[in-house]
Amino acid sequence: MRSFPFRYHGQLLNISVVSVDEGWELWILEGDRRLGYGGRVSVDQAIDAWRRGEDSVQVLAEEVKSQVLTGRLVLDPKMPQPHLGGARAAASG
């Protein structure tokens, strides 16, 4: 899994790249706790960028980091956390 660590107000945060249907989502984490959603890169966007010699996931990660550091993206320590085990059980049953 790709990730992009950085420091914010003394906290070690991480922009984590999560595979989703036909793309990737970027989430800001402190440890395993999600603090914010950074955006999504579709497979088509990634392929188009790759053809131009760019890495669209890395570009978005840098934008997200800049938004956090400048206060344009506000982190929410009370953000609901995913319950992957329950989601899988509900989907399968």
Residue, then its C-alpha position, 0 to 999 in steps of 0.5 A: m500500500r502506498s503512503f505519504p507520511f508528514r508532520y502536522h502540529g507535532q503529529l505524524l500523519n500519513i496519507s494512505v492510498v486505498s484501492v476502491d472500485e476502478g481507482w484509489e482513494l486518499w485518506i489522511l490517517e493518524g496511526d489507523r484512525r481516519l481523520g479526513y478524506g483527500g480525494r479519489v483518482s480513477v484508473d482512467q485518470a491514472i493512465d492518462a497521467w502515466r502516459r504524460g509521465e506523471d503520477s496522479v496519485q502522488v500529485l493528489a497526495e501532495e495537494v492534500k498535504s498542502q491543504v492540511l498544512t495550510g488549513r484548507l482541509v480540516l481534519d476531524p478526529k471524530m470521523p466515523q471509522p470503517h468497520l470492514g469486518g461488518a461490511r464484508a459480513a453484510a455484503s456476503g450474507 
